[in-house]
Amino acid sequence: MQSQSKSKYFLIAIAFVFFALLVWYLKTIVLYIIVSIILSLIGHPIVNFYSKIKVFKKHIPNTISSVLALFTLIGVIALLVSLFIPLVIQEARIISKINPNEVVSAFQQPLHNLEFDLQKFQITSEGGQSIEKMAVSKLTSVFGFQEVSSYAQLIISFFGSILAAIFSIAFITFFFLKEPKIIPNIIMLLTPPKHSQSVKNIMHNIKSTLTRYFIGILLDMAFVATLTAIGLSLLGIKNALLIGLFAGIFNVIPYLGPLLGAGFAILIGISSNLNLDFYTQLLPLTGKIALTFLIIQLIDAMFFQPLVISNTVKAHPLEIFLVILTAGTLAGISGMVVAIPIYTILRIIAKQFLSRFKFVQELTSELEAKSNK
C-alpha cells in the first residue's frame, strides 16, 4: 500500500515537471492565453450589459454580445494608442533635436560646483576630462541621431511583431467571452470527483475576485493618468497628456511605478525647458513636478486604492508589501506586476483546501469575512 502511494506521488511529480516544461516551451502561447483571460474577465461585465439590451423585444444573442464586447475593448485600446503614439513620436523628435551642448550649458553652474567639490577631495575623472566634456560625450551618444533612429527602428519592428499577437489574443478572447466556461470545463475534467465542489467554489471565487481586481486596476490607471495630466497642465508642462498616460501605465508596477513615472515627467520637463536658469527656474520646476506626483500618489494610496483594489484583495498592507518584494526579487518587474493576482489565487485555493491549518486561517480570515457577508 505504501509503495502504491509512493508511485502515485512519483507519477504526479513527473506529470508536474512535464507540464512545467511544456508551459515553458509554449510560453508565448501561454502568455497569449493569460492576456486573453484577463481581457475576458474585464469584458464579461460588458457582455452582460449588451446581453440585457432588447432589439425588437428580444435580447441580443450571446455571440453578438461577445463580438460587441470585444470591439468595445479593442476600440478603447485603439483610442488610447491613437492618443499615445503621436505624442511619443512628437517627443522623440524633440529629443532627437536636443543639442548636448545646450543641456550641459543649462547645467553649467551645478556641474562647475560638482567639479569643484570633486577636486577638493582629489577625485578626478578617467583620462582627466572635465565633467562638462564627459557630459557632452555621454549625451551625444544618448541623443545622437544614430541612437534615436535605432530606437525608432526597434519600436517599428516591435509593433510589427505584435500584429500576430494582437490577432491571436483577439481571437482567443472572443471565445473566452462567448464561452466563459471553456477553461472551467477543462479543469473540471481533470479534477477528481471528490474535489469537484471545492474546485467549483475556487473557480467561482477566483473569477469574481480577479474581475473586480483588474477592473479596479484599470480605474486606478485612469485616475492617476487624469490627475497627473491635469496637475502638470496647470504647471504649464509640455506634453502633460503623454506624461499622464505613462504615469497611469507605470502605476501598474507597485511602489516602483510611481518613481518611474516621476522620473519620466522630470526628464520631459527638463528637456522641454533647457533655456531656463537652473537654480532659479529649472530646479523649482523639477520640485513642482515631483511634488505633484507625491500629492497624486498620496491621494491614490489613501483614498482610491483602498476603495477599488485593497477592498478586493483583502490583505494587510505589510503582507502585500512582502509578497511584492519577494516577487520582485524572484522575477523582477514582471513578478511585481503579477504578484497580487497570483497571491490572491493562492489564498483562495489555500482557504478551500488548507483551512485546517491555523496559519492559513489567519492569512485567509479577511476572505472568510468577506464570503460571509
C-alpha contacts under 8 A as a table, 3 or more apart, distances in Angstrom:
res1	aa1	res2	aa2	distance
1	M	4	Q	5.14
1	M	5	S	6.38
2	Q	5	S	5.06
2	Q	6	K	6.29
3	S	6	K	5.04
3	S	7	S	6.13
4	Q	7	S	5.04
4	Q	8	K	6.13
5	S	8	K	5.05
5	S	9	Y	6.36
6	K	9	Y	5.23
6	K	10	F	6.07
7	S	10	F	4.96
7	S	11	L	6.14
8	K	11	L	5.24
8	K	12	I	6.27
9	Y	12	I	4.98
9	Y	13	A	6.12
10	F	13	A	5.08
10	F	14	I	6.25
11	L	14	I	5.06
11	L	15	A	6.07
12	I	15	A	5.05
12	I	16	F	6.08
13	A	16	F	5.06
13	A	17	V	6.22
14	I	17	V	5.15
14	I	18	F	6.10
15	A	18	F	5.08
15	A	19	F	6.05
16	F	19	F	5.05
16	F	20	A	6.13
17	V	20	A	5.06
17	V	21	L	6.19
18	F	21	L	5.17
18	F	22	L	6.12
19	F	22	L	5.01
19	F	23	V	6.14
20	A	23	V	5.12
20	A	24	W	6.22
21	L	24	W	5.05
21	L	25	Y	6.09
22	L	25	Y	5.08
22	L	26	L	6.07
23	V	26	L	5.12
23	V	27	K	5.48
23	V	30	V	6.69
24	W	27	K	4.83
26	L	29	I	5.51
26	L	30	V	6.19
27	K	30	V	4.86
27	K	31	L	5.98
28	T	31	L	5.06
28	T	32	Y	6.37
29	I	32	Y	5.02
29	I	33	I	6.30
30	V	33	I	5.05
30	V	34	I	6.19
31	L	34	I	5.07
31	L	35	V	6.18
32	Y	35	V	5.25
32	Y	36	S	6.08
32	Y	165	A	7.14
32	Y	168	S	7.13
32	Y	169	I	5.54
33	I	36	S	4.96
33	I	37	I	6.08
33	I	169	I	7.10
33	I	172	I	7.04
34	I	37	I	5.06
34	I	38	I	6.33
35	V	38	I	5.14
35	V	39	L	6.20
35	V	169	I	7.06
36	S	39	L	5.05
36	S	40	S	5.97
36	S	169	I	5.58
36	S	170	A	7.31
36	S	172	I	6.16
36	S	173	T	4.70
36	S	176	F	7.48
37	I	40	S	5.03
37	I	41	L	6.12
37	I	173	T	6.86
37	I	176	F	7.05
38	I	41	L	5.13
38	I	42	I	6.36
38	I	211	T	7.98
38	I	214	F	7.39
39	L	42	I	5.10
39	L	43	G	5.89
39	L	73	L	7.96
39	L	173	T	6.70
40	S	43	G	4.71
40	S	44	H	5.84
40	S	173	T	5.82
40	S	174	F	7.84
40	S	176	F	5.99
40	S	177	L	5.45
41	L	44	H	5.52
41	L	45	P	7.91
41	L	207	K	7.24
41	L	210	L	7.35
41	L	211	T	5.07
41	L	214	F	7.78
42	I	45	P	6.77
42	I	46	I	7.73
42	I	211	T	5.90
42	I	214	F	6.65
42	I	215	I	6.05
43	G	46	I	5.10
43	G	47	V	6.28
43	G	69	A	6.13
43	G	70	L	7.19
43	G	73	L	7.17
43	G	177	L	6.95
44	H	47	V	4.95
44	H	48	N	6.24
44	H	69	A	7.86
44	H	177	L	6.26
45	P	48	N	5.03
45	P	49	F	6.17
46	I	49	F	4.96
46	I	50	Y	6.33
46	I	69	A	5.54
47	V	50	Y	5.26
47	V	51	S	6.04
47	V	62	N	7.71
47	V	65	S	5.29
47	V	66	S	5.54
47	V	68	L	7.56
47	V	69	A	5.40
47	V	177	L	7.31
48	N	51	S	4.98
48	N	52	K	6.41
48	N	65	S	7.72
49	F	52	K	5.49
49	F	53	I	7.04
50	Y	53	I	5.37
50	Y	60	I	6.86
50	Y	65	S	5.31
50	Y	68	L	7.51
50	Y	69	A	7.54
51	S	54	K	7.89
51	S	59	H	6.03
51	S	60	I	5.25
51	S	61	P	6.72
51	S	62	N	6.45
51	S	65	S	5.69
52	K	59	H	6.07
52	K	60	I	7.19
53	I	59	H	5.71
53	I	60	I	6.22
54	K	57	K	5.30
54	K	58	K	4.93
54	K	59	H	4.34
54	K	60	I	6.16
55	V	58	K	5.24
55	V	59	H	6.22
55	V	60	I	6.68
60	I	64	I	6.59
60	I	65	S	6.32
61	P	64	I	5.48
61	P	65	S	6.20
62	N	65	S	4.96
62	N	66	S	6.05
62	N	178	K	6.49
63	T	66	S	5.12
63	T	67	V	6.28
63	T	178	K	5.87
64	I	67	V	5.00
64	I	68	L	6.11
65	S	68	L	5.09
65	S	69	A	6.05
66	S	69	A	5.02
66	S	70	L	6.09
66	S	174	F	6.44
66	S	177	L	5.57
66	S	178	K	5.34
67	V	70	L	5.09
67	V	71	F	6.17
67	V	174	F	6.77
68	L	71	F	5.11
68	L	72	T	6.04
69	A	72	T	4.96
69	A	73	L	6.32
70	L	73	L	5.17
70	L	74	I	6.17
70	L	170	A	7.49
70	L	173	T	7.51
70	L	174	F	6.33
70	L	177	L	7.91
71	F	74	I	4.91
71	F	75	G	5.77
72	T	75	G	4.99
72	T	76	V	6.22
73	L	76	V	5.29
73	L	77	I	6.27
74	I	77	I	5.13
74	I	78	A	5.91
75	G	78	A	5.01
75	G	79	L	6.01
76	V	79	L	5.09
76	V	80	L	6.34
77	I	80	L	5.19
77	I	81	V	6.19
78	A	81	V	5.01
78	A	82	S	5.98
79	L	82	S	5.10
79	L	83	L	6.30
80	L	83	L	5.16
80	L	84	F	5.89
81	V	84	F	4.82
81	V	85	I	5.74
82	S	85	I	5.88
82	S	86	P	6.90
83	L	86	P	6.37
83	L	87	L	6.87
84	F	87	L	5.44
84	F	88	V	6.30
84	F	242	L	6.59
84	F	245	L	7.36
85	I	88	V	5.02
85	I	89	I	6.16
86	P	89	I	5.08
86	P	90	Q	6.06
87	L	90	Q	5.03
87	L	91	E	6.13
87	L	239	N	7.35
87	L	242	L	6.07
88	V	91	E	5.16
88	V	92	A	6.05
88	V	242	L	7.25
89	I	92	A	5.00
89	I	93	R	6.25
90	Q	93	R	5.21
90	Q	94	I	6.41
91	E	94	I	4.98
91	E	95	I	6.16
91	E	239	N	7.98
92	A	95	I	5.10
92	A	96	S	6.04
92	A	148	V	7.60
93	R	96	S	5.08
93	R	97	K	6.38
94	I	97	K	5.35
94	I	98	I	6.61
95	I	98	I	5.24
95	I	143	F	6.60
95	I	271	S	7.26
96	S	143	F	5.65
96	S	144	G	6.69
96	S	145	F	6.26
96	S	148	V	6.21
97	K	143	F	7.88
98	I	102	E	7.46
98	I	103	V	7.73
98	I	143	F	6.87
98	I	271	S	7.76
99	N	102	E	5.28
99	N	103	V	6.72
100	P	103	V	5.08
100	P	104	V	6.30
100	P	136	V	5.50
100	P	139	L	5.53
100	P	140	T	5.83
100	P	143	F	7.47
101	N	104	V	5.12
101	N	105	S	5.96
101	N	136	V	6.17
102	E	105	S	4.89
102	E	106	A	6.14
102	E	274	L	7.01
103	V	106	A	5.16
103	V	107	F	6.49
103	V	271	S	7.93
103	V	274	L	6.38
104	V	107	F	5.10
104	V	108	Q	5.69
104	V	132	E	6.46
104	V	135	A	6.78
104	V	136	V	6.59
105	S	108	Q	4.81
106	A	109	Q	7.89
106	A	274	L	5.75
106	A	275	N	6.77
106	A	276	L	7.18
106	A	277	D	6.73
106	A	278	F	6.28
107	F	110	P	5.68
107	F	111	L	6.02
107	F	278	F	6.31
108	Q	111	L	5.16
108	Q	112	H	6.09
108	Q	132	E	7.58
109	Q	112	H	5.13
109	Q	113	N	6.30
109	Q	278	F	7.68
110	P	113	N	4.97
110	P	114	L	6.10
110	P	278	F	7.94
111	L	114	L	4.99
111	L	115	E	6.09
111	L	131	I	6.80
111	L	132	E	6.87
112	H	115	E	5.10
112	H	116	F	6.10
113	N	116	F	5.09
113	N	117	D	6.27
114	L	117	D	5.14
114	L	118	L	6.22
115	E	118	L	5.06
115	E	119	Q	6.14
115	E	130	S	7.60
115	E	131	I	6.51
116	F	119	Q	5.18
116	F	120	K	6.18
117	D	120	K	5.01
117	D	121	F	6.56
118	L	121	F	5.22
118	L	122	Q	6.10
118	L	123	I	5.01
118	L	124	T	6.91
119	Q	122	Q	4.59
119	Q	123	I	5.55
119	Q	124	T	6.73
120	K	123	I	7.58
124	T	128	G	6.22
125	S	128	G	5.30
125	S	129	Q	6.01
125	S	130	S	7.19
125	S	131	I	7.57
126	E	129	Q	6.70
129	Q	133	K	6.35
129	Q	134	M	6.49
130	S	133	K	5.39
130	S	134	M	6.36
131	I	134	M	5.04
131	I	135	A	6.00
132	E	135	A	5.07
132	E	136	V	6.22
133	K	136	V	5.11
133	K	137	S	6.20
134	M	137	S	5.11
134	M	138	K	6.20
135	A	138	K	5.18
135	A	139	L	5.98
136	V	139	L	5.19
136	V	140	T	5.95
137	S	140	T	5.22
137	S	141	S	6.51
138	K	141	S	5.29
138	K	142	V	6.40
139	L	142	V	4.96
139	L	143	F	5.81
139	L	144	G	7.67
140	T	143	F	5.32
140	T	144	G	5.06
141	S	144	G	5.31
141	S	147	E	6.86
142	V	147	E	6.30
142	V	148	V	7.72
143	F	147	E	6.58
143	F	148	V	6.44
144	G	147	E	5.42
144	G	148	V	6.32
145	F	148	V	5.19
145	F	149	S	5.95
146	Q	149	S	5.17
146	Q	150	S	6.07
147	E	150	S	5.11
147	E	151	Y	6.23
148	V	151	Y	5.06
148	V	152	A	6.20
149	S	152	A	4.93
149	S	153	Q	6.15
150	S	153	Q	5.05
150	S	154	L	6.12
151	Y	154	L	5.00
151	Y	155	I	6.22
152	A	155	I	5.10
152	A	156	I	6.18
153	Q	156	I	5.05
153	Q	157	S	6.10
154	L	157	S	5.20
154	L	158	F	6.02
155	I	158	F	4.95
155	I	159	F	6.24
156	I	159	F	5.27
156	I	160	G	6.15
157	S	160	G	4.91
157	S	161	S	6.12
158	F	161	S	5.15
158	F	162	I	6.39
159	F	162	I	5.25
159	F	163	L	6.65
160	G	163	L	5.68
161	S	164	A	6.54
161	S	165	A	7.46
162	I	165	A	4.74
162	I	166	I	5.98
163	L	166	I	5.10
163	L	167	F	6.36
164	A	167	F	5.23
164	A	168	S	6.14
165	A	168	S	5.07
165	A	169	I	5.96
166	I	169	I	5.23
166	I	170	A	5.99
167	F	170	A	5.18
167	F	171	F	6.10
168	S	171	F	5.18
168	S	172	I	6.20
169	I	172	I	5.20
169	I	173	T	5.86
170	A	173	T	5.06
170	A	174	F	6.16
171	F	174	F	5.36
171	F	175	F	6.88
172	I	175	F	5.47
172	I	176	F	6.36
173	T	176	F	4.98
173	T	177	L	6.07
174	F	177	L	5.12
174	F	178	K	6.06
175	F	178	K	4.88
175	F	179	E	5.64
175	F	180	P	7.61
176	F	179	E	5.19
176	F	180	P	4.95
176	F	181	K	7.72
176	F	182	I	6.91
177	L	180	P	5.55
179	E	182	I	5.88
180	P	183	I	7.39
181	K	184	P	5.11
181	K	185	N	5.80
182	I	185	N	5.37
182	I	186	I	6.45
183	I	186	I	5.11
183	I	187	I	6.21
184	P	187	I	5.05
184	P	188	M	6.06
184	P	200	K	8.00
184	P	203	M	7.08
185	N	188	M	5.04
185	N	189	L	6.26
186	I	189	L	5.19
186	I	190	L	6.70
187	I	190	L	5.28
187	I	191	T	6.28
188	M	191	T	4.91
188	M	196	S	6.77
188	M	199	V	7.56
188	M	200	K	7.90
191	T	195	H	6.60
191	T	196	S	6.23
191	T	199	V	7.66
192	P	195	H	5.63
192	P	196	S	6.48
193	P	196	S	5.11
194	K	197	Q	7.64
195	H	198	S	5.33
195	H	199	V	6.15
196	S	199	V	5.28
196	S	200	K	6.19
197	Q	200	K	5.03
197	Q	201	N	6.25
198	S	201	N	5.15
198	S	202	I	6.25
198	S	352	Q	6.54
198	S	353	F	7.82
199	V	202	I	4.95
199	V	203	M	6.15
200	K	203	M	5.22
200	K	204	H	6.14
201	N	204	H	5.17
201	N	205	N	6.16
202	I	205	N	5.23
202	I	206	I	6.02
202	I	348	I	6.36
202	I	349	I	6.17
202	I	352	Q	7.01
203	M	206	I	5.08
203	M	207	K	6.01
204	H	207	K	5.28
204	H	208	S	6.28
205	N	208	S	5.33
205	N	209	T	5.91
205	N	348	I	7.18
206	I	209	T	5.20
206	I	210	L	5.84
206	I	344	T	7.96
206	I	345	I	6.17
206	I	348	I	7.02
207	K	210	L	5.42
207	K	211	T	5.93
208	S	211	T	5.26
208	S	212	R	6.41
209	T	212	R	5.39
209	T	213	Y	6.13
209	T	312	T	6.38
209	T	313	V	7.55
210	L	213	Y	4.73
210	L	214	F	5.98
210	L	341	P	6.93
211	T	214	F	5.50
211	T	215	I	6.20
212	R	215	I	5.26
212	R	216	G	5.94
212	R	308	V	7.96
212	R	309	I	7.96
212	R	312	T	6.65
213	Y	216	G	4.99
213	Y	217	I	6.21
213	Y	308	V	7.52
213	Y	309	I	5.89
213	Y	312	T	6.07
213	Y	313	V	7.34
213	Y	341	P	7.97
214	F	217	I	4.92
214	F	218	L	6.31
215	I	218	L	5.15
215	I	219	L	6.25
216	G	219	L	5.06
216	G	220	D	6.05
216	G	308	V	4.99
216	G	309	I	5.59
217	I	220	D	5.00
217	I	221	M	6.13
217	I	252	V	7.20
217	I	308	V	7.78
217	I	309	I	6.94
218	L	221	M	5.07
218	L	222	A	6.25
219	L	222	A	5.10
219	L	223	F	6.05
219	L	308	V	7.93
220	D	223	F	4.92
220	D	224	V	6.16
220	D	248	G	7.70
220	D	300	D	7.79
220	D	304	F	7.06
220	D	305	Q	6.98
220	D	308	V	7.67
221	M	224	V	5.33
221	M	225	A	6.00
221	M	247	A	7.96
221	M	248	G	4.32
221	M	249	I	6.33
221	M	251	N	6.46
221	M	252	V	7.15
222	A	225	A	5.10
222	A	226	T	5.97
222	A	248	G	6.25
223	F	226	T	5.34
223	F	227	L	6.21
223	F	248	G	7.63
224	V	227	L	5.29
224	V	228	T	5.94
224	V	244	G	7.29
224	V	247	A	6.81
224	V	248	G	5.33
224	V	251	N	7.61
224	V	296	I	6.99
224	V	297	Q	7.90
224	V	300	D	7.25
225	A	228	T	5.22
225	A	229	A	6.07
225	A	241	L	7.92
225	A	243	I	7.94
225	A	244	G	4.23
225	A	245	L	5.24
225	A	246	F	7.48
225	A	247	A	5.81
225	A	248	G	4.44
225	A	249	I	8.00
226	T	229	A	5.23
226	T	230	I	6.14
226	T	244	G	6.40
227	L	230	I	5.17
227	L	231	G	5.93
227	L	244	G	7.57
227	L	296	I	6.87
228	T	231	G	5.13
228	T	232	L	6.03
228	T	240	A	7.49
228	T	243	I	7.42
228	T	244	G	4.93
228	T	247	A	7.23
228	T	292	T	7.49
228	T	293	F	7.09
228	T	296	I	7.11
229	A	232	L	5.43
229	A	233	S	5.97
229	A	240	A	4.86
229	A	241	L	4.91
229	A	242	L	7.77
229	A	243	I	6.76
229	A	244	G	4.55
229	A	245	L	7.83
230	I	233	S	5.10
230	I	234	L	6.31
230	I	240	A	7.48
231	G	234	L	5.29
231	G	235	L	6.62
231	G	292	T	6.57
232	L	235	L	4.94
232	L	236	G	6.35
232	L	237	I	5.42
232	L	240	A	5.51
232	L	289	I	7.03
232	L	292	T	7.44
233	S	236	G	4.99
233	S	237	I	5.63
233	S	238	K	7.42
233	S	240	A	5.58
234	L	237	I	7.64
235	L	288	K	7.85
237	I	240	A	5.82
237	I	269	G	6.24
238	K	268	I	7.86
238	K	269	G	7.16
238	K	272	S	6.97
239	N	242	L	5.28
239	N	243	I	6.45
240	A	243	I	5.11
240	A	244	G	6.02
241	L	244	G	4.94
241	L	245	L	6.20
242	L	245	L	5.19
242	L	246	F	6.30
243	I	246	F	5.11
243	I	247	A	6.01
243	I	261	G	7.48
243	I	264	F	7.22
243	I	265	A	5.76
243	I	268	I	7.99
244	G	247	A	4.96
244	G	248	G	6.15
245	L	248	G	5.16
245	L	249	I	6.29
246	F	249	I	5.12
246	F	250	F	5.96
246	F	261	G	6.32
247	A	250	F	5.13
247	A	251	N	5.95
247	A	257	G	7.68
247	A	258	P	6.78
247	A	260	L	7.87
247	A	261	G	4.58
247	A	262	A	7.44
248	G	251	N	5.14
248	G	252	V	7.28
249	I	252	V	5.85
250	F	253	I	5.73
250	F	257	G	4.49
250	F	258	P	6.47
250	F	260	L	6.71
250	F	261	G	5.98
251	N	254	P	6.67
251	N	257	G	4.73
251	N	258	P	5.61
251	N	261	G	7.56
252	V	257	G	6.56
252	V	337	V	6.52
253	I	256	L	5.98
253	I	257	G	4.54
253	I	258	P	7.86
253	I	333	I	6.98
253	I	336	M	6.36
253	I	337	V	5.34
254	P	257	G	5.86
254	P	258	P	7.93
254	P	324	I	7.46
254	P	336	M	6.50
254	P	337	V	6.86
255	Y	258	P	6.41
255	Y	259	L	7.48
256	L	259	L	5.42
256	L	260	L	6.44
257	G	260	L	5.11
257	G	261	G	6.17
258	P	261	G	4.96
258	P	262	A	6.07
258	P	293	F	7.56
258	P	297	Q	7.35
259	L	262	A	5.09
259	L	263	G	6.04
260	L	263	G	5.04
260	L	264	F	6.14
261	G	264	F	5.16
261	G	265	A	6.19
262	A	265	A	5.02
262	A	266	I	6.15
262	A	289	I	7.46
262	A	290	A	6.29
262	A	293	F	6.24
263	G	266	I	5.18
263	G	267	L	6.18
264	F	267	L	5.08
264	F	268	I	6.27
265	A	268	I	5.20
265	A	269	G	5.99
265	A	289	I	7.13
266	I	269	G	4.91
266	I	270	I	6.02
266	I	286	T	5.98
266	I	289	I	6.57
266	I	290	A	7.47
267	L	270	I	5.29
267	L	271	S	6.05
268	I	271	S	5.17
268	I	272	S	6.06
269	G	272	S	5.38
269	G	273	N	6.38
269	G	285	L	7.82
269	G	286	T	7.22
270	I	273	N	5.23
270	I	274	L	6.07
270	I	282	L	7.04
270	I	286	T	7.47
271	S	274	L	5.85
273	N	276	L	5.81
273	N	282	L	7.31
274	L	282	L	7.86
276	L	281	Q	5.77
276	L	282	L	5.71
277	D	280	T	5.76
277	D	281	Q	5.30
277	D	282	L	5.90
278	F	281	Q	5.77
278	F	282	L	4.58
278	F	283	L	5.61
279	Y	282	L	6.26
279	Y	283	L	5.35
279	Y	284	P	7.34
280	T	283	L	6.69
280	T	284	P	6.74
281	Q	284	P	5.50
281	Q	285	L	6.14
282	L	285	L	5.08
282	L	286	T	6.22
283	L	286	T	5.06
283	L	287	G	6.25
284	P	287	G	4.92
284	P	288	K	6.19
285	L	288	K	5.06
285	L	289	I	6.34
286	T	289	I	5.17
286	T	290	A	6.25
287	G	290	A	5.10
287	G	291	L	6.00
288	K	291	L	5.00
288	K	292	T	6.04
289	I	292	T	5.10
289	I	293	F	6.42
290	A	293	F	5.23
290	A	294	L	6.20
291	L	294	L	4.94
291	L	295	I	6.15
292	T	295	I	5.28
292	T	296	I	6.21
293	F	296	I	5.12
293	F	297	Q	6.04
294	L	297	Q	5.18
294	L	298	L	6.18
295	I	298	L	5.13
295	I	299	I	6.24
296	I	299	I	5.13
296	I	300	D	6.03
297	Q	300	D	4.90
297	Q	301	A	5.88
298	L	301	A	5.10
298	L	302	M	5.91
299	I	302	M	5.35
299	I	303	F	5.70
299	I	304	F	6.94
300	D	303	F	5.63
300	D	304	F	4.82
300	D	305	Q	5.75
301	A	304	F	6.36
301	A	305	Q	5.41
301	A	306	P	7.01
302	M	305	Q	6.86
302	M	306	P	6.68
303	F	306	P	5.92
303	F	307	L	6.43
304	F	307	L	5.19
304	F	308	V	6.29
304	F	309	I	7.99
305	Q	308	V	5.42
305	Q	309	I	5.12
305	Q	310	S	6.11
306	P	309	I	5.72
306	P	310	S	4.56
306	P	311	N	5.83
307	L	310	S	6.59
307	L	311	N	5.88
308	V	311	N	6.15
308	V	312	T	6.89
309	I	312	T	5.26
309	I	313	V	6.41
310	S	313	V	5.11
310	S	314	K	5.77
310	S	315	A	7.10
311	N	314	K	5.48
313	V	340	I	7.76
313	V	344	T	6.50
314	K	366	E	5.66
314	K	367	L	6.38
315	A	319	E	6.52
315	A	320	I	6.58
315	A	363	L	7.84
315	A	366	E	6.91
316	H	319	E	5.05
316	H	320	I	6.32
317	P	320	I	5.08
317	P	321	F	6.10
318	L	321	F	4.97
318	L	322	L	6.21
319	E	322	L	5.34
319	E	323	V	6.28
320	I	323	V	5.09
320	I	324	I	6.13
320	I	340	I	7.22
321	F	324	I	5.22
321	F	325	L	6.01
322	L	325	L	4.99
322	L	326	T	6.04
323	V	326	T	5.20
323	V	327	A	6.12
323	V	339	A	6.61
323	V	340	I	7.51
323	V	343	Y	7.55
324	I	327	A	5.04
324	I	328	G	5.95
324	I	335	G	7.59
324	I	336	M	5.19
324	I	339	A	5.63
324	I	340	I	7.17
325	L	328	G	5.11
325	L	329	T	6.21
325	L	336	M	7.26
326	T	329	T	5.13
326	T	330	L	6.27
327	A	330	L	5.12
327	A	331	A	5.82
327	A	332	G	7.02
327	A	335	G	4.81
327	A	336	M	5.46
327	A	339	A	5.91
328	G	331	A	5.31
328	G	332	G	4.28
328	G	333	I	5.81
328	G	334	S	7.48
328	G	335	G	5.13
328	G	336	M	4.86
329	T	332	G	5.81
330	L	335	G	6.99
331	A	334	S	6.21
331	A	335	G	4.55
331	A	336	M	7.52
332	G	335	G	5.33
332	G	336	M	6.56
333	I	336	M	5.04
333	I	337	V	6.35
334	S	337	V	5.16
334	S	338	V	6.46
335	G	338	V	5.38
335	G	339	A	5.72
336	M	339	A	5.14
336	M	340	I	7.83
337	V	340	I	7.35
338	V	341	P	5.68
338	V	342	I	6.17
339	A	342	I	5.42
339	A	343	Y	5.95
340	I	343	Y	5.06
340	I	344	T	5.98
341	P	344	T	5.07
341	P	345	I	6.28
342	I	345	I	5.12
342	I	346	L	6.23
343	Y	346	L	5.06
343	Y	347	R	6.15
344	T	347	R	5.13
344	T	348	I	6.31
345	I	348	I	5.19
345	I	349	I	6.29
346	L	349	I	5.12
346	L	350	A	5.99
347	R	350	A	5.01
347	R	351	K	5.97
347	R	363	L	7.43
347	R	364	T	6.27
348	I	351	K	5.13
348	I	352	Q	6.46
348	I	364	T	7.60
348	I	367	L	7.75
349	I	352	Q	5.25
349	I	353	F	6.27
349	I	354	L	7.89
350	A	353	F	5.30
350	A	354	L	4.91
350	A	355	S	6.56
350	A	360	V	6.70
350	A	364	T	7.93
351	K	354	L	5.78
351	K	355	S	5.04
351	K	360	V	6.79
351	K	361	Q	7.15
351	K	364	T	6.05
352	Q	355	S	6.26
354	L	357	F	6.02
354	L	360	V	6.58
355	S	358	K	7.38
355	S	360	V	5.86
355	S	361	Q	5.57
356	R	360	V	7.60
356	R	361	Q	7.23
357	F	360	V	5.41
357	F	361	Q	6.25
358	K	361	Q	4.91
358	K	362	E	6.23
359	F	362	E	5.20
359	F	363	L	6.38
360	V	363	L	5.04
360	V	364	T	6.05
361	Q	364	T	5.31
361	Q	365	S	5.66
362	E	365	S	5.25
363	L	366	E	7.58
364	T	367	L	5.16
364	T	368	E	6.23
365	S	368	E	4.96
365	S	369	A	6.16
366	E	369	A	4.97
366	E	370	K	6.14
367	L	370	K	5.04
367	L	371	S	6.21
368	E	371	S	5.20
368	E	372	N	6.33
369	A	372	N	5.30
369	A	373	K	6.71
370	K	373	K	5.43
